[in-house]
Amino acid sequence: MMDLCTFPKEERIRRRGDFLKIFREGTKSRTAHFWISFRPNGLSHRRLGITVGKKAGSAVVRNRLKRRIREFYRQNKRLFPGETDFVITAKEDAGRLDFRQVANELKGILRER
């Protein structure tokens, strides 16, 4: 059994085509700082993609935000249904959130789903 507290390569969305398919065909939800798009993937596991635009801040800020989102995913995989692709897109002002704020927003939207 795969360790639940990891983020292996097979759980990452990396191809542009996969991102576009999820954006076009997926269901979308939003919070004050994030958009989450999701759709069934036909695989035996969930996958996550993260996008943070340049308006969110400098490279340091964008990378910090991506690390926080990845860590949230790693610690809270049980909130993400299996066999589904998720893309979390950060809005402009998301870069100033700390980890707890990121986690609270994402938990809220995933529990609604």
C-alpha positions in Angstrom: 0.0 0.0 0.0 1.3 3.4 -0.9 2.1 5.8 2.0 -0.8 8.2 2.4 1.5 11.1 3.4 3.5 11.4 0.2 3.0 13.2 -3.1 4.3 10.7 -5.7 4.7 11.5 -9.4 1.7 9.5 -10.5 -0.5 11.9 -8.4 0.8 15.0 -10.2 -0.8 16.6 -13.2 2.0 17.8 -15.4 0.8 18.0 -19.0 -0.7 21.1 -20.4 -3.4 19.0 -22.2 -4.5 17.5 -18.9 -4.8 20.9 -17.3 -6.8 22.3 -20.3 -9.1 19.3 -20.3 -9.9 19.8 -16.6 -10.5 23.5 -17.0 -12.8 22.9 -20.0 -14.7 19.8 -18.8 -14.4 20.0 -15.1 -16.6 21.4 -12.4 -15.4 24.6 -10.7 -15.7 25.9 -7.2 -14.1 29.0 -5.7 -13.1 30.6 -2.4 -11.9 34.1 -1.8 -8.3 33.2 -2.9 -8.6 29.9 -4.9 -10.4 28.2 -7.8 -10.7 24.5 -7.7 -11.5 22.6 -10.9 -12.1 18.9 -10.8 -13.3 16.0 -13.0 -13.2 12.2 -12.9 -10.0 10.8 -14.4 -10.7 7.1 -15.0 -7.5 6.2 -13.0 -7.3 4.3 -9.8 -5.9 7.3 -7.9 -6.4 11.1 -7.5 -4.2 13.6 -9.2 -3.4 17.2 -8.3 -2.2 20.2 -10.4 -1.4 23.6 -9.1 -1.3 26.9 -11.0 -0.2 30.2 -9.6 -0.1 33.2 -12.0 2.5 35.9 -12.0 0.0 38.4 -10.6 0.3 36.5 -7.3 3.7 37.9 -6.7 7.4 37.3 -7.2 8.8 33.8 -7.9 9.6 33.5 -4.2 6.0 34.2 -3.3 4.5 31.9 -6.0 6.8 29.0 -5.1 6.0 29.4 -1.4 2.3 29.3 -2.1 2.7 26.2 -4.3 4.6 24.5 -1.5 1.9 25.3 1.0 -0.8 23.9 -1.3 1.3 20.7 -1.9 1.7 20.3 1.8 -2.0 20.8 2.4 -2.7 18.1 -0.2 -0.1 15.7 1.3 -1.6 16.1 4.8 -5.2 16.0 3.8 -5.5 13.4 1.0 -8.5 11.9 2.6 -10.5 15.1 1.7 -9.8 14.6 -2.0 -12.0 11.8 -3.5 -10.1 9.1 -5.4 -10.2 8.7 -9.2 -10.5 12.5 -9.6 -8.3 15.2 -11.1 -8.0 18.4 -9.2 -6.4 21.7 -10.3 -6.0 24.4 -7.6 -5.5 27.9 -9.1 -4.4 30.7 -6.8 -5.9 34.1 -7.3 -3.8 37.3 -7.2 -3.9 38.0 -3.4 -3.4 34.3 -2.3 0.4 34.9 -1.9 0.0 36.7 1.4 -1.8 33.8 3.1 0.0 31.7 5.7 -0.4 27.9 5.7 -3.2 27.9 8.2 -5.3 30.3 6.1 -4.6 28.2 2.9 -5.6 25.0 4.7 -8.8 26.5 6.1 -10.0 27.8 2.7 -9.2 24.6 0.9 -10.7 22.4 3.6 -13.9 24.4 3.5 -14.4 24.1 -0.3 -13.5 20.4 -0.3 -16.0 19.6 2.5 -18.7 21.3 0.5 -18.0 19.1 -2.5 
